[in-house]
């Protein structure tokens, strides 16, 4: 899911991205692959001044305040593998909100689960209709990817549209962020992630739990994929132990409101 190349500008440093070490500034000058050094010791990760500046220009977010123990759960759903129901059961039991970034395929193939997400108060994010590399598309094709998803979402659930989007595979550029803004979307990245998207290569409940707890930090935007049994098995203990450590779980709406308040003060 993660490609080992990126733009040939800005910095010549190496970044650790979800377990990979690579130079994100060595290839295409107009394509960025979201990456950061994993958080440890409760300290937030940083994508670096250059990427932070680009994201701030477009209101894109990947973490909350560094001094408030708040977690924002997000899941990427490209297809169903039988574990989302368990995840929803856990979220309901623990009263923890989440946002599910869905594709068009998921809307068509797992509609009962989508309707359950909505009925139980979770957010639906736009992961594009067909999961392409947006940085390779024209602005017209980008728009089609987002709006085609929203059109289908409206048809099958009645929701008017989405407002949060996440680029497939974390690949983006300034044009993607700007076009998304123009259409009313805010890009949501993440500050906690690990390799969990291989449905046929489970690493076990302890692996997922360990990664979540090691990377946990104030303002964490956590990305997980629902295709892995590891996440479904680890989620109950993670939420319970994060709460014991003083963390609360909030929505992306809360995160955006916090972001807007902070930026209005800075202005």
C-alpha atoms as one frame of an Amber mdcrd trajectory, in Angstrom:
protein
   0.000   0.000   0.000   2.973   2.323   0.529   5.325   3.089  -2.309   8.950
   3.879  -1.633   9.311   7.120  -3.519   8.222  10.716  -3.296   8.983  14.291
  -4.396  12.481  15.450  -5.207  12.287  18.737  -3.312  12.480  20.273   0.135
  14.612  17.999   2.362  17.114  15.229   1.802  16.304  13.407   5.018  14.844
   9.983   5.554  11.459   9.480   7.172  10.102   6.332   8.767   6.599   5.697
   7.475   4.535   2.987   9.070   7.544   0.716   9.408   9.306   1.589   6.144
  12.445   3.708   5.855  12.675   5.589   2.603  13.521   8.960   1.110  10.203
  10.704   0.393  11.918  13.384  -1.687  13.718  11.263  -4.256  11.336  10.852
  -7.178   8.403  12.730  -8.645   8.532  16.409  -7.754   4.745  16.696  -7.801
   3.866  13.664  -5.680   4.048  13.302  -1.907   3.650  10.098   0.085   2.399
  10.818   3.571   5.006   9.826   6.132   6.485  10.575   9.527   8.686   9.063
  12.206   6.483   7.013  14.514   5.501   8.543  17.822   7.120   7.178  20.968
   6.879   8.066  24.632   3.628   9.944  24.163   5.291  12.599  21.984   3.512
  13.584  18.780   5.193  12.768  15.468   6.050  15.511  13.020   5.900  15.423
   9.237   8.395  18.273   9.107   8.064  22.003   8.572   7.640  21.805   4.801
   4.753  19.335   4.817   3.210  20.985   7.878   3.177  24.277   5.975   1.578
  22.704   2.906  -1.131  21.024   4.963  -1.833  24.155   6.996  -2.286  26.166
   3.797  -5.171  23.876   2.854  -6.564  23.176   6.321  -5.482  19.531   6.162
  -5.074  17.852   9.546  -3.164  14.873  10.891  -3.119  15.439  14.652  -4.766
  17.423  17.414  -3.398  19.410  20.338  -0.169  18.060  21.857  -1.309  18.718
  25.423  -4.761  17.111  25.472  -5.239  13.361  25.802  -7.734  12.962  22.985
  -7.863  10.191  20.377  -9.606  10.301  17.003 -10.298   6.858  15.533 -10.447
   6.447  11.765 -10.733   3.342   9.599 -10.143   2.878   5.877 -12.576   0.434
   4.240 -11.893  -0.573   0.654 -13.576  -3.946   0.890 -15.184  -6.085   3.570
 -13.326  -9.023   5.092 -15.655  -9.982   7.910 -14.231  -7.936  10.799 -16.068
  -4.608  10.619 -19.063  -5.926  12.538 -16.812  -6.819  15.469 -15.202  -3.378
  15.313 -18.618  -1.716  15.359 -19.642  -3.892  18.316 -16.572  -2.693  20.231
 -17.131   0.964  19.376 -20.737   0.702  20.544 -19.830  -1.049  23.788 -17.062
   1.433  24.579 -19.040   4.478  23.388 -16.160   5.478  21.122 -16.905   7.397
  17.899 -15.034   6.762  14.677 -14.939   7.875  11.066 -14.918   5.277   8.296
 -13.294   6.360   5.029 -15.069   4.285   2.387 -14.698   3.572  -1.325 -17.417
   3.143  -3.904 -16.835  -0.607  -3.873 -17.538  -0.722  -0.142 -20.778   1.236
  -0.524 -21.983  -1.308  -3.072 -20.708  -4.489  -1.418 -21.244  -3.805   2.305
 -24.255  -1.484   2.457 -25.792  -2.984   5.636 -22.578  -2.201   7.510 -22.494
   1.333   6.090 -26.056   1.896   7.270 -25.106   0.576  10.703 -22.148   2.977
  10.879 -24.479   5.887  10.185 -27.232   4.676  12.516 -24.763   4.360  15.388
 -23.437   7.894  14.907 -20.127   7.281  13.178 -18.803   9.541  10.465 -18.446
   8.575   6.812 -15.383   9.868   4.987 -14.633   9.939   1.271 -11.780   7.617
   0.261 -12.692   8.228  -3.407 -14.893   6.066  -5.583 -12.226   3.887  -7.196
  -9.145   4.328  -4.952  -6.790   5.824  -7.594  -3.590   7.792  -7.182  -5.151
  11.259  -7.149  -1.842  12.995  -7.834  -1.816  11.392 -11.298  -5.284  12.639
 -12.220  -6.535  15.804 -13.870  -8.605  18.110 -11.706 -11.711  16.953 -13.558
 -10.953  13.314 -12.776 -10.247  14.156  -9.121 -13.623  15.830  -8.893 -15.300
  12.822 -10.484 -13.722  10.479  -7.925 -15.031  12.463  -4.963 -18.420  13.433
  -6.350 -19.172   9.978  -7.794 -18.661   8.549  -4.324 -20.935  11.178  -2.773
 -23.616  10.629  -5.400 -23.708   6.901  -4.658 -23.618   7.548  -0.913 -26.652
   9.804  -1.251 -28.497   7.254  -3.355 -27.987   4.327  -0.980 -28.073   6.048
   2.433 -29.707   9.445   2.005 -26.651  11.326   3.299 -26.192  14.448   1.214
 -22.405  14.289   0.909 -19.119  13.855   2.748 -16.870  16.663   3.968 -13.754
  14.742   5.051 -11.555  12.945   2.553  -8.376  10.890   2.678  -6.179  10.299
  -0.392  -5.714   6.634  -1.332  -2.362   5.272  -0.155  -1.590   8.688   1.339
  -0.461  10.009  -2.061  -1.165  13.694  -2.687   0.174  17.010  -3.885  -0.748
  20.669  -3.611  -3.179  20.358  -6.518  -5.067  17.514  -4.786  -5.400  19.487
  -1.561  -6.448  22.673  -3.374  -9.038  20.937  -5.554 -10.476  19.172  -2.547
 -10.855  22.493  -0.749 -12.542  24.003  -3.786 -15.163  21.259  -3.635 -15.728
  21.608   0.092 -13.547  18.745   1.345 -11.034  18.800   4.161  -8.189  16.303
   3.979  -7.642  14.155   7.060  -4.330  12.329   7.338  -3.102  10.461  10.438
  -0.415  10.380  13.121  -0.641   6.713  14.169  -0.511   3.774  11.757   1.171
   0.442  11.173   1.171  -2.308   8.560  -2.322  -3.775   8.891  -3.762  -3.890
   5.386  -2.657  -7.366   4.333  -5.740  -9.491   4.901  -3.789 -12.712   4.358
  -0.855 -11.851   6.638  -2.197 -11.429  10.180   0.405 -10.715  12.828  -1.848
 -11.297  15.817  -3.770  -9.290  18.365  -0.656  -8.477  20.410   1.081  -6.881
  17.427  -1.791  -4.472  16.749  -2.287  -3.696  20.442   1.432  -3.085  20.911
   1.658  -0.711  17.947  -1.378   1.269  19.083  -0.125   1.634  22.651   3.492
   2.417  21.666   2.420   5.148  19.264  -0.389   6.574  21.417  -0.003  10.305
  22.040  -2.201  13.334  22.798  -4.160  14.402  19.737  -3.636  11.077  17.973
  -5.469  10.542  14.685  -5.336   6.769  14.377  -5.584   4.989  11.040  -6.571
   1.325  10.976  -7.835  -0.974   8.235 -10.820  -3.185   8.908  -9.594  -6.089
   6.783  -7.241  -7.297   9.524  -8.413  -9.567  12.344  -5.570  -8.122  14.430
  -7.325  -4.759  14.752 -10.708  -6.230  15.585  -9.131  -8.348  18.318  -6.930
  -5.574  19.749  -9.446  -2.735  19.694 -11.362  -3.543  22.924  -8.229  -3.691
  25.090  -6.697  -0.668  23.383  -9.729   1.553  23.978 -10.072   0.373  27.577
  -6.377   0.855  28.382  -6.231   4.233  26.631  -9.143   5.356  28.794  -7.313
   4.102  31.895  -4.366   6.253  30.815  -6.627   9.306  30.754  -7.550   9.457
  27.076 -10.977  10.303  25.684 -12.295   9.527  22.211 -13.771  12.284  20.064
 -15.006  12.829  16.516 -13.360  14.454  13.522 -15.902  17.261  13.878 -14.376
  17.915  17.313 -10.888  17.836  15.807 -11.786  20.315  13.073 -13.468  22.664
  15.565 -10.334  22.539  17.718  -8.161  23.227  14.663 -10.275  26.197  13.636
 -10.271  27.647  17.145  -6.492  27.354  17.445  -5.924  28.948  14.046  -8.338
  31.793  14.735  -6.323  32.620  17.860  -3.043  32.486  15.925  -4.453  34.821
  13.282
